[in-house]
């Protein structure tokens, strides 16, 4: 075989290689929404995670299409939670 014949066979194999690469090797069964929902529920029910904080993260950040001000809204919710927790017990009972 000459150089020209070898080059032609290599070029013919290239589209097949690209086609093989285009086929996904693993089926993806989870959608981003399902993944984030499962993650949120797992965080909320975990013993090692603050449930209120997990709720804030789920509501503001762990969404497929977060609000434009998601980080600022989450920060405000965290600050409000921290303020509530830092208040003396007497004030919490009155409030």
N, C-alpha and C positions, 0 to 999 in steps of 0.2 A: 504494500500500500504506500502511495506517495503522500507527501505533505498535504496536498489538496484534499485527498480522500479522507485523511484523518481529521482535518479541520472541519470538513462537512459533517462527519459523524458526531463530532463534539458539539457543533452548533445545533444539530437535530435533537440531541439529548437535553439541551438547555430548557426548552419549553416544558418538557416532561418533569424536569427537576423543579421548575417553578410551580407546576401544577401539584406536585407532591408536597411542596412546602405550604401551599395554600390550603390544603385539607387540614382541618384542626385535628390534633392528635387526641385531645381529651374533650368530651362533651361538657359544655358548661350548663349546669342545671339551675344554678342560682342566678336570679336577676339582681342587679344592684339594690333594688328596693327590698327584695327578700333578704339579702345579706344584711343590710342595715337594720331591718326590722328584727331579725334574729339577734344581731349584735346588741341592739338596744334592750331587748327583753332579757338577754343573758346578763347584761350589766345590771339591770334593775333588780334581778333576782339573786345575784351573787352575794354571798355573805361578806366578801372582802371589799365590796364597793359601796360607797355612800349612795343610797337609793335616791335621795333628793338630787344629788349632783348628777347621777346617771340620768335622771328624768330631764334635767336641764340640757344635758348633752344630746339626749335623744330628741328633744323638742326643737332645739335650735341648730345643731350641727350634724347630727347623723341622719340626714335626709337626702334624698336623691337630688332635689332641687332646693337647696337652702335659700332663705331670704337674702336679699342683697346686704342687709345689715345683720346677718346671722351672728357674727362674732361679737359685735357690739351688744346685741340683744342677749346673748349667752353671758357675756361679762356682766351686764346689768342684773340678770337673774342670779348669778353667782354672788355678786356684791349684796343683793337683797337677802339672799339666804344666809350669808355670813353675818350681816347686820342683825338679822333675826336671831341667829344662834348666839351672837355675842351679847345680846341684851340680857340684863339681869332677869332672873326667874320671875320676880314680882311683876316686872313690866310685861313679860310674855303672858302671864295669867290675866292681867288687866286688858291687854290689847286684843 
